[in-house]
C-alpha cells in the first residue's frame, strides 16, 4: 500500500475541525498546569505500577507535582513500547518544542520547566484547542452539576447518570438528588418527577446527550411503579434492600432515563462492560477491567422498546466489537461509538474501525472520542485515530474498491465529524 496515499489522506483528515463527543474534562480547569497533570493520567500511573513502581510512591499524600514526575520518569524506559507512551512524546514535541525522542532521567527537568512556563500563559487553553483542531468538547457532568461558569458551546454538557442508576440506595445520593431537583424521593412518581427536572435543567443549558457506564451483568427491563414503590418504601424505612429489589430499582431508574431521552430527544450513550474494582490494590482508576461475559443481548428489550432513541454504544473489549457491529447492522437506533479504554490501542482500533466501515451504514458510526481528562490529550489521541482511519480508507476503499481519494475523504469526514453533528444535533 502506498505510504504517500496514506499521508495524503491523513493530511486531508487533519483539516477537519473536530467535535470530541466524550471526555472527562473539567471545564473550569480544562488544560494542564504542570507535566504532572499529564503524567498523572491513569494510563501512566497504572503502567508504571504494573512495571513495579509501588502504589505508595505514586499516591503519597500531598506529593509535590515535580516530585511525582521525578518518580514516574525512571519507569518510562520500560513503557516506551506502548501506544500511551507515544502519546506522551507527541504531546511534548507538539506543545513544548521537545526535541528528543524519549523522556529520560537526563532531560525531564528541562521539559518540566518548559511545560510549566507554557502552561502558565494566559491563553494556554485556547492554544491547545487550536493546535488540536478541537472546536467543541463534550463533558461528563454529574447529575447535580449547576452547569455554571463555563462556555457551554465550547464545553457541551452531558448528563452522566451512573449514580442515579446504581447508587440511589445511598442517602448522600438521594440528598444530592433533592438539592438538585427540589424533589424529595418518596415513591416512584417522585423519582420520575425529579429526573424530568434534571433533563429540563440539562437541556436548557445545551446538553446534547445522556450517558452511563454499565457493568457486564446489567440487563435493563421495565419495572412497574408498584414494584418501584415497594423498593423505595423499604429503602426509606432504613432496610437494606435485597439484591432483587436493588436491581429492580436500578432498572426502574434506567428505564425512566430512556423514557426521558425519548421525551427530550437526547441520545443515550451506553458504555457497556466495565467490571469495577477487579484489582483492588491498583492505583486510582487502575482497578477496573473488562469482562467477556458482556453481551448486548441484555439490551434487546431496551433497543426494541425505544426505537425513537439513538443509542451510541461503546464496548470495553475488542472481543465485543463484532457483536456491536452486528447490532448496529440490524437496529436502526444502535450506533457504534468510539474505541473505549482497553480497546483504544492501534491494533484493536484498526480491526474494529475496518469492520465497522465495511459492515455498518456510514451514517451510524461515531469514529472516535478522546475520553481525556486534560485537553492536551486530544491532540495525540485523535492523531492516532486519524492515521488509522486514513490507512483503512486507503487499503479498503481507494485501493480495494477503486474509490477516488476525495470520496474516501468524504467518508472520513462523516465518521470524524458529520455523524457527531447529526446524531447529537450539534448546531
Secondary structure, 3 states (H helix, E strand, C coil): CCHHHHHHHHHHHCCCCEEECCCCCCCCCCCCCCHHHHHCCHHHHHHHHHCCCCHHHHCCCCCCHHHHHHHHHHHHHHCCCCHHHHHHHHHHHHHHCCCCCCCCCCCHHHHHHHHHHHHCCCCHHHHHHHHHCEEEEECCECCCCCCCCCCCCCEECCEECHHHHHCCCCHHHHHHHHHHHCCCCCCHHHHHHHHHHHHHHHHHCCCCEEEEEECCCCCCCCCCHHHHHHHHHHHHCCCCCCHHHHHHHHHHHHHHHHHHHHHHCCEEEEEECEECCCCCCCCCCCCCEECCCCCHHHHHHHHHHCCCCCEEEEECCHHHHHHHHHHHHHCCCEEEECCCHHHCCHHHHHHHHHHHHHHCCHHHEECCCCCCCCCCHHHHHHHHHHHHHHHHHHHHHHHHHCCCHHHHHHHHHHHHHHHHHHHCCCC
